[in-house]
């Protein structure tokens, strides 16, 4: 009869050998970082764990194949509502989610409850709304709330961001809500991620922003509104400065 301790020794030796591989160590690190980051966003619930595991697996596979994996903290300029937006090669293959909007976090982020009970956090692709603590931030959130809260929507997307959120276009009875937010002056067209937006939508977003600006709608009532990406940058700078002073 084989001594179980021999099997344990063989398994331990095999695991040690596998983990000595730099590629496997990297893959393990990618999986853990992606999983923890997704849990921080989606919560430690049944659905949150399932979504986090799926997201971490996808990120690990991309890393193993040599594609750049989006890890929490990888992009120091991506914070707040834009953290982890996909790059142009991040995800391929259109997907769809249908459900009821059960939460409006801000002017470009909602939570959708699908019929199967899964909750999806959705970041609107191609737009950037004022932060909640920024001028017109609450107005932007309230406008989106009026448009979609407790209503059935369809989300067209190509994948998830590094925190497991769906990043896509939200449709209500065929109406593009991303575009509606720009039309009302409740959000900017986020040109930094324009390459991820379909060409037809890109043109519509540009035209809608120009029209809202000319009509001085929403945030454009201010002669020179601060874009949210600049606002976040100034917030980070202030935080970094106070942190350095606190260490002296």
Secondary structure, 3 states (H helix, E strand, C coil): CCCHHHHHHHHHHHHHHHHCCHHHHHHHHHHHHHHHHHHHHHCCCHHHHHHHHHHHHHHHHHHHCCCCCCCCCCCCCCCHHHCCCCCCCCCCCCEEEEEEEEEEEECCEEEEEECCCCEEEEEECCEECCCCCCCCHHHHHHHHHHHHCCCEEEEEEEEECCCCCEEEEEEECCEEHHHHHHHCCCCEECHHHHHHCCHHHHHHHHHHHHHHHHHCCHHHHCCCCCCHHHHHHHHHHHHHHHHHHHCC
